[in-house]
């Protein structure tokens, strides 16, 4: 896998009437093509700010963010952003929610509906395509939100704690669903999470950030011995607890110092 995304010496500060708050300082890492990367760190360390920078919603004060060695503004690549809430519109059906992004970008065609129906069938939502969001379970809503994002053909998918609003059992099920969809569609993904188990079970590598101002403390490559890997099965891997304890110690050290 070649490098797709390069983050080099990125810093960012928030400004308000009380002054300047340095959120991120000299952050550097890369993401490989097809990789599932997780980012963990103490609350307020700048994880979501980092995703906003990668998405191009805000610009860094210093440093560079490149896709295939080109500045993100000129890379010609698409970045999909999946937020904590699914933001499905209650007055639109599942089908109409999925077409929303394509409608906004004036890309909705007859062939789009063929693809949408295929994805609805593949990911278990075809019988709910005319249902309103209130008729869907939390897991179904998250699957619909992911399909809506994937229809825009993103080269990089940003996931900002997409399971945080779900109960624990549903969270485990949806993590399997979302991970499997991303793997099947061969997408590059970056996941922000507070859940260490979630990071270990889903990611190829994990970046641990320090407390604010966030900078890269460590980068951990995850290799779990598990057949027919899914996030749920990964939790039973013999190495799982070792990775969990390692990251726990890193984060606890951040809190103490």
Steps between C-alpha positions, in 0.01 A plus 500: 500500500637841404454815702173676417485776763795688649472722809822692567571731796139621522406749771170676562374756753152619586453874552232671710458804721695331779802447277661212314468129578751269337304186408756305293878532488738355239282200413658266246387162367391332178211276394548222248264433213232254618601530864265526798663743744368584848589810702460504879593756762378683812185711477572840350829396338390608152383175339193649333697812409745274319218346294370848412848591377523184287153568360609850402234666716772703675860573405806428714701788645817314410591178321372314198216258428548319171328222309744310280751783561259769376335758725149385588353807326652396167510120534174437314410236760169474684478481878189361670411604855275287722404682821391379844135552405360353180315823407235313302211730412185376672268612219689303235496125444815289528533510121457876486751548783755297305455711187537832686875544447473407133213747459701781660794430270269461197630147443176304540423295188293195409810284542537637853179324601634168370808539721295618799261205479796264471658647814168493685470129417862422587483674837158385612291812451305426182175424684534834682573720200163675530508519880555824689806526729279469809411148384864389486713362781814685604712252307292537186526878520879482521517261205281737300723794594809308388343398168401864441864597551638218284273597209709816464799272429740633764867409475538547876224440753509692830304349790450729800382270783218361282388245764500722810121554506422126491445261788783252563349196326394701195841667497674161468266392220529826306879506535506162324261629233688823431843332505380229259351756260817708500715192438269373223502838328882517545491846655769679698355600838600706803303437819489733800396319817523516881451123517833317515338162430333645193831633370688173557227285348452709185829665408814396314692769687417724795629852556510612863488876556622682810284732705445849356676629305473166326805352337584144399620305804518158337391305195407137564467239228229247584551135410235268644495124461140436394334306218234666284568829670220729611516758779294275727721193439810714546406559863567131566850504348775406749687826429194721550549565872869584447416771250223628727734521799773668295267776378342535846845565649581753229178693564529474878853636479363793302249573774756479780767721345 
